[in-house]
Amino acid sequence: MATCCDEPEIGDLIEIFRTGYKHWALYVGNGYVIHLAPPSEQCDAGFSSLMSVVSEKAYIRKEPLGKVVGNHQYRVNNKFDRNHPIRPIAEIIKEAERRVGEEVGYSVTSANCEHFVTDLRYGVPKSAQVDDVIFASKAAVGVLALGALAGLCYQVLKPKNKHKE
């Protein structure tokens, strides 16, 4: 994977490390990206940008990579290339360009910026961020359930102390 100093190639997914989450964009060449951003999404907004997760709508924007990245780190991350076929680059770019300016529904769990760019590149909307949170939540629930079950079993099976007087 490239770091912030390497020039991305047309069609690459750009992962931008914001405070508390990652923003995703598609590199379309000549220093520009296309990305899905709720109205409150701002490059250097910090907490207010994080509040974009409560938005129900977003806009498809074409902006300079430097503006979208702001003073955050980024990298090229075509992370699903091994698992999914890549759509032809010309089709990816044509669809992305055609959709610039569209207002679309937004959901942090099912229609976020990562879903948008993976759908463009692979034809499959995926978000590893969401999958990771769901997996961690399920694991935590599982651990709590096992702990509760173990406590119940202990209470049922523990030897009864009989005090002799």
N, C-alpha and C positions, 0 to 999 in steps of 0.2 A: 504494500500500500504506500502511496505517496504521502509526503508530509506537506506542510503548508508552503514549502519552497519549490515544489515541483509543479510544472504546468499540467493541469488536467487535460485529458483528451475529450473531444466532443462525445457526449453521451455518458460520461462518467457521473457517478453519484458523489456528491460532496457532503461530507458529514461535518457539521459545525458545532463545536463544543461550547454551548452556552451555559450559564450558571444554572445548574439543576436539571438540565435536559440537553438534548441534541436537536439541532435544526438540520433539515436536509434540503438539498437543492440539486438540480440537474445542470451540468455544464453544457452550454450550447455553442461555445466558441467565442472568439474575439473578446475574451474577458467577461462574458455574461453568463448568468445562470437563470433558470426558470424555477420558481419555487411556489409553494402554497403557503400563504401567510394570513392568519387572522388579522383583523383590522389593527389590533394593538401590537402586532409583531414589529419590533424595532431593533435594529442591529445592536445598539448599545444601551438598551432600556433596562437591562438587569431584571429586577423583580416584576416590573410592569409587563415586560415581555413574557415572563413566566406565567403571568395571569392570562395569557392568551388561551390557555387550556380551557377556560370557561366559555369561550366564544362558540357560537353555533354556525357561524359562516366564516368563509375565508375567500381570499382573492388569489388568482394565479397571476404572478408578477414576473416580469423580466427585468432584471437589474444587474448592475456590475457586481461581479463576485466580491470585489473589495468592499463594496457598500453593504452587501448582505453579511459578510463575515465580520465587518467592523474590526474591533481589536481582539477578537476571539481567535482561537486556534481552529484549524480545519485540516481535513485530509480527504483524499480520494478514497472511497470505500465502496467498491462494487462487491459487497459481501455475499451476495446470492449467486454470483456468476457460476459457481460450481454446482449449484442445486437447480438452477433454472436457466433455460436458454435465453439468450439476449435477443431482443427484437432487432431487426435491421435498424442501424443508426439513423438512416434517412427517415424512416417511419417514426422513430422516437422523437426526433427533432421537429418533424412536420406536425405531429400531434401536439407537442408541447407548445410550439409557436402559435398554432391555431387556437389554443385555449387561453392564451395570455389575455388578461382582462376579465375573464369569467369569474362570477361569484358562485361559489359552490358550498354545499353543506360541510361543516367541520365537526369532527368528533375526535377527541384525543385518543380514544380507544379503537376507532374503526375507520376514520377518514382524516388522518393527520398528514403532515408534510412528508413523512417517511412513506406512508401508504401511497401518496401521490407519485413520488419519484420512482418507487419500485414498480408501480403499475405501468408507468411510462417505459421503463427499461426492460421489464420482464413480462409485462402483461398480467402480473399478479400483485395485488396490493398487499404488502407485508410490512410489519413494523416490529423489529426485534426489541425495541424499547418496550412496547406494549406487551409482547410475549414474555419478556424478562420479568416485568412487574406482575403479570398474571401468574407466571410460574412461581415467583417468590411468594405471592399471596397464597397460592394453593399449598406450597410447601409449609408455610407458617401455620395454616389451618390444619394441615396434616400432623404437624408436630404437636400442636395444641390438643388435637383429638387423641393422639397416642398418649400424651401425658395424662389427659383426663381418664382414658381407658385404663392406663396403668394404675392411677390412683384408685379408681373404682375396684379394680381387681385386688389391689392390696387390701382395701377395706373389707372386701368380701372374704378373702382367703387368709388374712392375718390370724395368727393364733390368738385365741381369747385368753386374756390374763385372768386367772382365777386367784383371788386373794384369800388366803386362809387366815382365819382369825384365831 
